[in-house]
Amino acid sequence: ADFVKIAHPDFAFREAAEEACRNISTMVEKLNTDVELCQSLRQLLADEVVMNSLDPETRRVAELFMFDFEISGIHLDEEKREKAVNLNVRILDLCNEFLIGTQLPNKIDKHILPEHIRYNFTADGNHLQVAGLHADCPDDLVREAAYKIFLYPNAEQLSCLEELLASRNSLAQLVGYDTFAHRALQGTMAKTPGIKHMWNSELRKQMNCVKCKVKSC
């Protein structure tokens, strides 16, 4: 469904696939805050006989499911768990809305552009639609115009992004994290934002060393 909503040529199919993705994601978020399911899984993880009878992959899946419960706010009361589910669903909607917005063309009055490059863009009445960066165009003026127009600040996109960031922050703090970055990185190699920044700093140092060596050669 995730692929169909992006790739299908028929808008009705894309719309239906998007609704399917939303419904599935909503169901998953509700299951991630289901206390009865969590208790059953916790009992299984605590049973050494059962756990030893499982293959490593199945044990790992069980541990990952418990991790999902924990970061989804299973420890909260019912009202807050419902709020966490609603925030997750809203975040999914905002992510989808923002990603769709990044692919929408920008319009500009065709008279603003030089006449000899207008044919590179799709005409829409007295406007031209710029649907990409035209990075492969040999004309540097076309590339410059496409870059400035397609990436021109969009108030609706900015508003969507701000709400997305605010919703992520609200969700993270609701389930017990300082920031969304702390929640998102907990299950990764980085673990915490501090480690990630340290890695980035170390990577920059290494890259600078490589550049110095290249220059000296």
C-alpha positions as CSV (number, residue, x, y, z in Angstrom):
1,A,0.0,0.0,0.0
2,D,2.9,2.4,0.8
3,F,4.4,1.7,-2.6
4,V,1.0,2.0,-4.4
5,K,0.2,5.4,-2.8
6,I,3.4,6.8,-4.3
7,A,3.8,5.0,-7.6
8,H,0.3,4.3,-9.0
9,P,-0.7,6.5,-12.0
10,D,-4.4,6.5,-11.0
11,F,-5.2,9.1,-8.3
12,A,-8.1,7.0,-6.9
13,F,-5.7,4.1,-6.3
14,R,-3.2,6.4,-4.7
15,E,-5.9,7.8,-2.4
16,A,-7.2,4.4,-1.5
17,A,-3.7,3.1,-0.7
18,E,-3.0,6.2,1.4
19,E,-6.1,5.5,3.4
20,A,-5.1,1.8,3.8
21,C,-1.7,2.9,5.1
22,R,-3.3,5.2,7.6
23,N,-5.7,2.5,8.8
24,I,-2.9,0.0,9.2
25,S,-0.7,2.4,11.1
26,T,-3.5,3.5,13.4
27,M,-4.2,-0.2,14.2
28,V,-0.5,-0.8,14.9
29,E,-0.3,2.2,17.3
30,K,-3.4,1.0,19.1
31,L,-1.8,-2.4,19.5
32,N,1.4,-0.8,20.8
33,T,-0.7,0.6,23.8
34,D,-2.7,-2.6,24.4
35,V,-2.1,-3.4,28.1
36,E,-3.3,-7.0,27.9
37,L,-1.0,-7.8,24.9
38,C,1.9,-6.2,26.8
39,Q,1.3,-8.2,29.9
40,S,1.1,-11.5,27.9
41,L,4.4,-10.7,26.2
42,R,6.0,-9.7,29.5
43,Q,5.0,-13.1,31.0
44,L,6.5,-14.8,28.0
45,L,9.8,-13.0,28.3
46,A,10.0,-13.8,32.0
47,D,9.5,-17.5,31.3
48,E,13.0,-18.9,30.9
49,V,11.8,-22.4,29.7
50,V,9.7,-20.9,26.9
51,M,12.4,-18.4,25.9
52,N,15.1,-21.1,25.8
53,S,12.8,-23.1,23.5
54,L,12.7,-20.3,20.9
55,D,15.2,-19.7,18.2
56,P,17.3,-16.5,18.4
57,E,15.3,-14.7,15.7
58,T,11.9,-15.3,17.5
59,R,13.4,-14.2,20.8
60,R,14.7,-11.0,19.2
61,V,11.3,-10.3,17.7
62,A,9.7,-10.7,21.1
63,E,12.2,-8.2,22.6
64,L,11.5,-5.7,19.8
65,F,7.8,-5.9,20.4
66,M,8.4,-5.1,24.1
67,F,10.6,-2.2,23.0
68,D,7.7,-0.9,20.9
69,F,5.4,-1.1,23.9
70,E,7.7,0.8,26.1
71,I,8.4,3.7,23.7
72,S,4.7,3.9,22.8
73,G,3.7,4.8,26.4
74,I,2.4,1.4,27.7
75,H,3.2,2.7,31.2
76,L,0.8,5.6,31.0
77,D,-2.8,5.7,32.1
78,E,-5.6,5.0,29.6
79,E,-6.3,8.7,28.8
80,K,-2.6,9.4,28.1
81,R,-2.2,6.2,26.1
82,E,-5.1,7.3,23.9
83,K,-3.5,10.7,23.5
84,A,-0.2,9.0,22.5
85,V,-2.1,7.0,19.8
86,N,-3.8,10.2,18.5
87,L,-0.4,12.0,18.4
88,N,1.2,9.1,16.5
89,V,-1.6,9.1,13.9
90,R,-1.4,12.9,13.5
91,I,2.4,12.6,13.0
92,L,1.9,10.0,10.3
93,D,-0.6,12.3,8.6
94,L,1.7,15.3,8.8
95,C,4.7,13.3,7.5
96,N,2.6,12.2,4.5
97,E,1.3,15.7,3.9
98,F,4.8,17.2,4.1
99,L,6.3,14.6,1.7
100,I,3.5,15.1,-0.8
101,G,4.1,18.9,-0.6
102,T,7.8,18.5,-1.5
103,Q,6.7,17.0,-4.8
104,L,4.2,19.6,-5.8
105,P,5.2,22.0,-8.6
106,N,5.5,25.7,-7.9
107,K,3.9,28.3,-10.2
108,I,5.3,31.5,-11.5
109,D,4.1,34.2,-13.9
110,K,5.6,33.2,-17.2
111,H,6.5,36.8,-18.0
112,I,9.1,36.8,-15.2
113,L,11.3,34.3,-17.0
114,P,13.2,35.0,-20.2
115,E,11.2,33.9,-23.2
116,H,13.9,31.6,-24.6
117,I,13.8,29.3,-21.6
118,R,10.0,29.1,-21.0
119,Y,9.6,26.0,-23.1
120,N,11.5,24.0,-20.5
121,F,8.6,24.3,-18.1
122,T,4.9,23.2,-18.3
123,A,2.6,26.1,-19.3
124,D,-0.6,26.7,-17.2
125,G,-2.4,29.7,-18.6
126,N,-0.3,32.8,-17.8
127,H,1.8,30.7,-15.4
128,L,4.6,28.2,-15.7
129,Q,4.8,25.1,-13.5
130,V,8.2,24.2,-12.1
131,A,8.0,20.6,-11.0
132,G,11.7,19.8,-10.3
133,L,15.3,21.1,-10.3
134,H,16.0,20.3,-14.0
135,A,19.5,19.3,-12.8
136,D,20.3,17.5,-16.0
137,C,19.5,20.5,-18.2
138,P,22.6,21.9,-20.0
139,D,21.4,25.5,-19.8
140,D,22.7,27.0,-16.5
141,L,19.9,29.7,-16.6
142,V,17.2,27.0,-16.6
143,R,18.9,25.2,-13.7
144,E,19.1,28.5,-11.8
145,A,15.5,29.4,-12.4
146,A,14.2,25.9,-11.5
147,Y,16.3,25.8,-8.3
148,K,15.0,29.2,-7.1
149,I,11.4,28.6,-8.0
150,F,11.0,25.0,-7.1
151,L,12.7,25.5,-3.7
152,Y,11.1,28.9,-2.9
153,P,9.8,29.0,0.7
154,N,6.2,27.7,1.0
155,A,4.1,29.0,4.0
156,E,1.9,25.9,4.0
157,Q,4.9,23.6,4.0
158,L,6.5,25.5,6.8
159,S,3.3,25.4,8.9
160,C,3.1,21.7,8.3
161,L,6.7,21.1,9.3
162,E,6.3,23.2,12.5
163,E,3.2,21.3,13.5
164,L,5.0,18.0,12.8
165,L,8.0,19.0,15.0
166,A,5.7,20.2,17.8
167,S,3.7,16.9,17.6
168,R,6.8,14.8,17.7
169,N,8.1,16.7,20.7
170,S,4.8,16.4,22.5
171,L,4.7,12.7,21.9
172,A,8.3,12.2,23.1
173,Q,7.7,14.1,26.3
174,L,4.3,12.4,26.9
175,V,6.0,8.9,26.9
176,G,8.9,10.1,29.1
177,Y,11.7,11.4,26.8
178,D,13.4,14.7,26.9
179,T,13.1,15.2,23.1
180,F,12.0,13.3,20.0
181,A,15.6,12.6,19.1
182,H,16.1,10.7,22.4
183,R,13.1,8.6,21.6
184,A,14.0,8.0,18.0
185,L,17.6,7.1,18.7
186,Q,17.1,4.8,21.7
187,G,16.8,1.7,19.6
188,T,19.7,2.5,17.3
189,M,23.5,2.2,17.5
190,A,23.7,5.9,18.4
191,K,21.5,5.4,21.5
192,T,21.4,9.1,22.4
193,P,21.7,12.5,20.5
194,G,25.0,13.2,22.4
195,I,26.6,10.1,20.9
196,K,25.4,11.0,17.5
197,H,26.9,14.5,17.7
198,M,30.1,13.0,18.9
199,W,30.2,10.6,15.9
200,N,29.4,13.5,13.6
201,S,32.3,15.6,15.1
202,E,34.7,12.6,14.8
203,L,33.6,12.0,11.3
204,R,34.2,15.6,10.3
205,K,37.7,15.4,11.9
206,Q,38.5,12.3,9.9
207,M,37.2,13.9,6.7
208,N,39.4,16.9,7.3
209,C,42.4,14.7,7.8
210,V,41.6,12.9,4.5
211,K,41.3,16.3,2.7
212,C,44.7,17.4,4.1
213,K,46.3,14.3,2.9
214,V,44.8,14.7,-0.5
215,K,46.0,18.3,-0.8
216,S,49.5,17.3,0.3
217,C,49.7,14.7,-2.4
